[in-house]
Amino acid sequence: MDEAAAAQAEEEIAYLAKRHRISPAIVREIIRRLGSSERSAVEREIKKGMMRR
């Protein structure tokens, strides 16, 4: 079960990275910093970061 959850998390990270055209490492860092892998929260942080550019 743990491997399935890890695979699911990696798929989610890859999806978000591709959708927002950023590195998967950045997505992992945002998830680590937020303490949550909830998609809407991560996407909100990505948009905040994009606005700073």
C-alpha positions as CSV (number, residue, x, y, z in Angstrom):
1,M,0.0,0.0,0.0
2,D,2.8,2.4,0.8
3,E,4.4,1.9,-2.6
4,A,1.1,2.7,-4.3
5,A,0.7,5.9,-2.3
6,A,4.3,6.9,-3.2
7,A,3.6,6.2,-6.9
8,Q,0.4,8.2,-6.7
9,A,2.3,11.1,-5.2
10,E,5.0,11.0,-7.9
11,E,2.3,11.0,-10.6
12,E,0.7,14.0,-9.0
13,I,4.1,15.8,-8.8
14,A,4.8,15.0,-12.5
15,Y,1.3,16.2,-13.5
16,L,1.7,19.5,-11.7
17,A,5.2,20.1,-13.0
18,K,4.2,19.5,-16.6
19,R,1.0,21.5,-16.3
20,H,2.8,24.6,-14.9
21,R,6.0,24.0,-16.8
22,I,8.2,23.9,-13.8
23,S,10.6,21.3,-12.4
24,P,9.3,18.4,-10.4
25,A,11.8,19.4,-7.7
26,I,10.1,22.8,-7.3
27,V,6.7,21.0,-6.8
28,R,8.3,18.7,-4.2
29,E,9.8,21.8,-2.4
30,I,6.4,23.5,-2.4
31,I,4.7,20.4,-1.0
32,R,7.4,20.1,1.7
33,R,7.1,23.8,2.6
34,L,3.3,23.6,2.8
35,G,3.2,20.3,4.6
36,S,0.3,19.4,2.4
37,S,0.1,17.7,-1.0
38,E,-3.5,19.0,-1.7
39,R,-3.6,20.0,-5.3
40,S,-5.4,23.3,-4.9
41,A,-3.0,24.5,-2.2
42,V,0.0,23.6,-4.3
43,E,-1.4,25.3,-7.4
44,R,-2.1,28.4,-5.4
45,E,1.5,28.5,-4.3
46,I,2.8,28.0,-7.8
47,K,0.6,30.9,-9.1
48,K,2.0,33.1,-6.3
49,G,5.5,32.2,-7.4
50,M,4.7,32.9,-11.0
51,M,3.3,36.3,-10.2
52,R,6.7,37.2,-8.5
53,R,8.6,36.5,-11.7
